[in-house]
Amino acid sequence: MRINFFKQRTNRRFNYTPRFYKGKKDDTPYDFDSTFSKYRDMSNSNDFGTQWQAARRDSRNRSNRGFSRLFLIVLATLILIALYILDFDLSIFKS
């Protein structure tokens, strides 16, 4: 298990709907699962915010994490090019 000390965990979202509301899709009426777990992760058919968040969360993968490294390389290159064009003298850092 990987532990990350800097990232806060996301709270579980409990999406309340009345018991006999037909907007939620039930898999089987004979399922003996907990009522809270059944309604915690499932979203309503009319709750677009939760569906959008789930789609964004599912579309993320490990390859997207390399963006920050690439961004830093491009940024450093652009800074060096700008310093070269402005004819910045690095000898001021030497004593």
C-alpha positions in Angstrom: 0.0 0.0 0.0 1.4 3.4 -1.0 1.0 6.2 1.6 1.0 9.8 0.5 1.4 12.3 3.3 0.8 15.5 1.3 -2.5 14.6 -0.4 -5.7 14.8 1.5 -8.2 12.0 1.1 -11.4 12.8 -0.6 -14.6 12.5 1.4 -17.2 10.0 0.5 -20.2 11.5 -1.0 -23.6 10.4 0.3 -26.2 11.2 -2.2 -29.5 11.2 -0.5 -32.8 10.3 -2.2 -36.0 9.1 -0.6 -36.5 5.3 -0.2 -39.2 4.8 -2.8 -37.7 7.2 -5.4 -37.5 5.5 -8.8 -34.6 7.5 -10.2 -32.0 5.1 -8.8 -31.4 1.9 -10.7 -31.6 -1.2 -8.6 -29.8 -4.3 -9.7 -31.9 -6.9 -8.0 -34.6 -6.5 -5.3 -33.2 -9.6 -3.5 -29.8 -8.2 -2.8 -29.0 -8.2 0.9 -26.3 -5.5 0.8 -26.2 -2.6 3.2 -28.6 0.2 2.5 -25.9 2.8 3.1 -23.3 1.3 0.8 -25.9 0.8 -1.9 -26.9 4.5 -1.9 -23.4 5.9 -1.2 -21.6 5.2 -4.4 -24.5 5.1 -6.9 -25.6 8.3 -8.5 -29.0 9.4 -9.6 -29.8 9.4 -13.3 -30.5 13.2 -12.9 -27.4 14.0 -10.9 -25.0 15.1 -13.6 -22.4 16.6 -11.2 -21.6 13.2 -9.7 -21.6 11.5 -13.1 -19.2 14.2 -14.4 -16.8 13.7 -11.4 -16.8 10.0 -11.9 -16.1 10.3 -15.6 -13.2 12.7 -14.9 -11.8 10.4 -12.1 -12.0 7.4 -14.4 -10.3 9.1 -17.3 -7.2 9.9 -15.2 -4.3 7.5 -15.4 -0.6 7.3 -14.5 0.5 8.7 -17.8 -1.1 12.0 -17.1 1.2 12.5 -14.1 4.2 13.0 -16.3 2.9 16.3 -17.4 4.5 18.2 -14.6 8.0 16.9 -15.5 7.5 17.8 -19.1 6.2 21.2 -18.2 9.2 21.9 -16.0 11.6 20.9 -18.8 9.9 23.2 -21.3 9.7 26.0 -18.8 13.4 25.8 -18.0 14.3 25.7 -21.7 12.2 28.8 -22.4 13.8 30.6 -19.5 17.3 29.8 -20.8 16.3 30.9 -24.3 14.9 34.2 -22.9 18.1 34.7 -20.8 20.2 34.1 -23.9 18.2 36.5 -26.0 18.4 39.2 -23.3 22.2 38.6 -23.0 22.1 37.8 -19.3 25.5 37.6 -17.8 26.0 34.7 -15.4 29.3 36.1 -14.1 27.4 38.1 -11.5 27.0 34.9 -9.5 30.7 34.3 -9.3 32.9 36.1 -6.8 
